[in-house]
Amino acid sequence: MKLVFKILFTVFIALSVASCIDELGVDTQEGRRILVVEGAITTLPGPHRILLSKSDKYGDVFDGFIRKETKATVWIRNDEGDQVFLTEGEQGTYYTPASFSAAAGKKYTLHIILANGERYISLPEEVVPSPAIDSLSFLFKELPTLDQFNPNTGIEVYVRWNDPKDTDNFYLWEAEGVYVVNTKPHLFEGRDANYVPVPMPKDCCDRCYVYDFSLNTVLRVFKDNLTDGNNNAQLAAFIPDDGKRFMEKYLVVVRQYSLNKTAYQFYDLLKNQLSIQGNIFDPPPATIRGNMINLDNPDAEVIGYFRASDVQIDTLYITRAEVEAPKPILQINDDCRVLENSTTTKPPFWK
């Protein structure tokens, strides 16, 4: 039953929201136009997506402008010769068929021909099997803050798994959530011609389910060189308490991705660069090269990484009663549907 629940959630999320990943911003020098490739395929059901864009420079006003690469020919080929072509949806976003999924143990190569004829190819990406998640657990966390009257609190979610022995394993975690909000649309106030607040009660709606795609603000990667073969626990997500998320109950879904060594090195370096704070303890800047190659000019820079991963999923409900020191419930005097990614429709997997 739990497996069916996980599959239902995964498929529902894929159909409800095309993307929850912020696109890479590229700061280029000397007006260079660099192809940016983002996306991954996994062992989960499709569609999977690949984003293509180029950084442009149009004088001082549009310095660093990002242009979507449309009308490209994009396909994926595995080491057995099977291939699948992607279809463009939104501008610069290309999707595999819904029936496509990667298979553990196989290698996949991304092929791209841009509308101007430029050709790109990725290095073969092997899908390394990922061990199953044993369990999820959580801890209340209070973070340092200068405002003693408004503590920065939330829930840390930990994933536990049994690492395979005598093999080098690399991991990446992402998380998403769903929670219930209760609002008071009958107390909504508008503004009259003089911008004076006046009661304007709304008839709907006071209860919504909100899909939370804001948890992946930190790259969470791990290698098992010091814990090979052990039962491991690792922080997989932090859920901030903002007075809305824990009104009733929060469902967190953790996805554990396998990485090969090359992919881990890319994401680990990217994580280090993103952690730069501008002080003497920062790591030195480094050129982050992905696994994409320009076939017409192999020395040309290409930004991004085409990843292929096995995925394991687990879920955990956290009720308000289980939160050690929940923040006061935020009163929202409005239709709950004004909240981003909210719906009055109860998700089919909710319990």
N, C-alpha and C positions, 0 to 999 in steps of 0.2 A: 504494500500500500504506500509506503514511504517513497519507493522508487517512482510509482505512478504520480505522486504529488510533485516530486522534483521535475519530472518530465513536463507535467502540466504547467508548472510555473515557468520553466524555460521557454516552452513554445509560446505561452501567453505573452511573456515579455518581448520575445522576438517579433511577434505580430503587432504588439501595441506600440512599441517605440523602435524606430529604425536605428537609432544610435544614442548611446549615452556617454560617449567618449569625446572629450574636447579635442578639436583639431589642433595639430601642431602649428605653432606660430613660427615663422622663419624670418630671421633677421639676416639679410645678405648684404655683402659689401660690393661696391663698384657696379651696381646694377645687374649683377649676375642673376640669371633665371635658373633656378634649381628645382628639379622634380622632387616632390615630396610624396612618398608612398606610405600609406597607413592601412593597417588591416591585418586580419588573421583568419585562418581556418582552424576548426576544432573538430573533435569527434562528436560534438553535439549536432542535432539536426540543424539544417540551414534555414533560411539563407544566411550566408556569410558575406561580409562586405569588404571592399577595397576602395579607399579614397585616393584620388589622384589630384594634385594641384601643383602649381608652379608659382614661385615668388617672382614678382615683376617690380620694375622701378619706372614710375612715370613722373619724373621730376621730383621737386621737393614735397609737393602736396601728397602724392600717393607713394611715397617711399615705403617699400616693404609690402606693397599691395599683393594679395594672394589671389591668383586666378585659378578657377577650377579647370581641370583638363577634361573636356567633353569629347564625345565621339571617338574615344579610344577603343582599340580592340584588346580585350583582356581575357586571358585564359590561364587555367592551372593544369599542369600535367604531372602525373606521378611517375615513379621509377619503373612502373610496369607498362607505360605507354598510354594509359588511360588519360583522357583530358576532358575538361568541362569549360565551356565558355560562359563568361559573366555578362549580365545585361545591365545597361545603365539605367538607374532610377533617377534620383535627384542629380543635378549637374555635378559631374565629377565623382559620383558614387556608383560603384559597380557591384552587383549582387550575383552570387552563385544561385543555381536552382535550389528550391527548398528541399529537394530530395538529396542534395549533396552533403556529405560529411566526410571528414578525413578519417583514416584508419591508422591505429597505432602500429608502428613498425615500418610504415611506408614513408617515402620521401617525396616531397612536393616542390615544384618549381613554378614560380609566377612569371608569366610572359606578358609584356605590354608593348603595343605599338600605338604611339600617339597619333593624333590626327595629322600632324605635320610629318609623319613618317619615322620619327625617332623610335629606336627599338631598345627595350630594357628587359633584363632577365634577372631573376633572383638566383642566388646559390641554392642548391637543394636543401630543403628543410625537413629533417627527420622528425616524425611524431614519436616521441619517447613515451612509453606507458607511464601513467601516473598511479600511484597506490591510492586505495580508497581512503576517504576521510573516516576516522574512527568516531569522532564526536566533535561537537562545538560546545564551548562554555563561554561565560561572560563574567566580567568584573566591573564594578563601579569605579570610575576614575575622575579625580579632580585635578585639572591642569593649572599650572601657575598663571595668575592674572594680577594686574594692578588694581582691579576693581573688587574690593572685598565685599561689596554689597551685591555683586552679580558674578558669582563663581562660574568658572568655565568647567562644566561637568559633562559627563557622558558615559557611554558603555564601551568597554573594550571587548571585542569578540576574538576568542582564541580557537584555532583549529588544531586538532590532535590527529596524528597519523603515524603509522608504523613504516619507517623508512626502509626500503629494500637494502639488504646487506651486500657488501662487496661490489657496489656499483656507484658511479658518480651520478647523483640526482640533483636536479635544479628545479625550483618551483617559483610560481608567481601566483598571487591571490588577488581577486577582485570581489567586491560585495555590492549587493543592491538590497533594497528593502521595500516593504509596504506597511503602511500604518493607517489607523483610523483617526479622523479629526471630527470633532463636534463643534459646530459654530452656532451663532445666534443671528440669523438673517432678519428676524423680526425687529432687531434693534439697530438695523442699518440706518445711517444718517447720510444725507446728501447735502448739497449746498444750494441755497437760493440764488437769486440774481445778484445779491450783495455778498455772496460767499459766506453767508451765515449758516451754520449747521441746522438742518431741519430733519425731523424723523421721516424716513422713506422706507418703511418696512418692506421686506421682500418675502414672497411666498415660498421660495425654495432656495437653497436646500440646506439642511442642517447636519447632514452626516455624509462624509465622503471617505473614500479609500485613496490614499496618496502614494504614488510610486516614487521612491526615493533613489535617484541616480547620482547623488552627490557625495558618496562615501569614498570614492577612489581618488582622493586628493594627494595620496602618497603612494609611490611605487613600493610594493611589498614583495621583495624577492628573497630567495634563500638558497644556500647550497649546503650539502650534507657532509662536507669534508671533516667536520669536527664531531658529527653525530651519526655517522654511517651505521645503519642497521638498528638505530635506537627508536623508541617510541617518542616522538617529538611533539612539542607544542609551540605554536608560533602565533603572534598577533596578526590577525587577518583583516580586521576592520575596526574603526572607531566611529561610534554613532553619537554625535553631539546631542545633548538634551537642550532643545530650544523652546520648550513649553508646548510643542505640538506633537512631537514624535511619540511621546509616552503618555498621551491622554488615556489610552486604553491598553493597546497591545501593539507590538512592533514585530513584524516578521523579517528576519535577516536571512539572506541567501548568500552563501559563500561558495565561490567557484575556485577550485584549485587546479591550476594549469601546470602541466609539465613543460619544462624548457630543455632544449639541448644546450651544450656548453656555450656555443657561439651566441645563442639568444640570451642566455644568462649574462654573458659578458657585456652585451649591448645594453641590456636593461640596468645592470648594476652601474655601468659607467654613466648612463643617463640619470639614474637616481642620484649619484654623487654630484653631477653637474647641477641638478635641480636643487640640491641642498646648499648651494653657495649663498652665503649671507653677506659677503663683502667685508670679511675680516681676515686676519693673518692666519687663522686656523683653517681656512677654506682649502679644499683640494685644488691643485692647479688646473686651469682650463684645459680641455682636451678636445680634439676633433673626434666626434662620434660618427663612425662609419657603420652603416648598416650592411645588409646583405644584397643590395640591389646594384646592378652593373649596367652602364650604358654600353650597348654592344657596338655602337658606332664610334664611341670615344671612351674607352675603358678608364681613362684618367679623370673623366668628368665626375664631379661630386653629385651624389644622389643621397637625399635625406630620407630616413625611415627604415623600417624593417618589416619584412613579410614573415609572419610567424605561423607555425603549425604546431598545435598542442593537443594532447589528450586532456580531458577535463573530468574532474570529480566534483559533485555538488552535494552540499548538505544544508539543512535549514534549521532555524531555531526561532521559537516565539519567545518574546520577552514582555511580560506584563508590567503594568505600572507598579503593582504591588511588589514585584521583584527588584525594582530599582531602589538602591539604598537611600538616596536622598533626591527624589525627583523634584524638578523645578515646578513652581506653581503653574497650573494649566493656563495657557494663554487664551484670553477671551477674544474671539474673532467675531465681530458684529457684521457679518456679511455672508453671502452665499458661499458655501464651502467650495464650490466649483471654480472660484476665482484663484484658488491655490494651484500652482503649477503641477502638472501631471496628476490631477485629481479626477475622480469619477465617482458617481453615485452607484455604479454597478458593482456589486460584490464580486470579487475575483472567484473564479470556479474552484481554486485551490484553497480558499480561505477556510479556516476552521476555528 
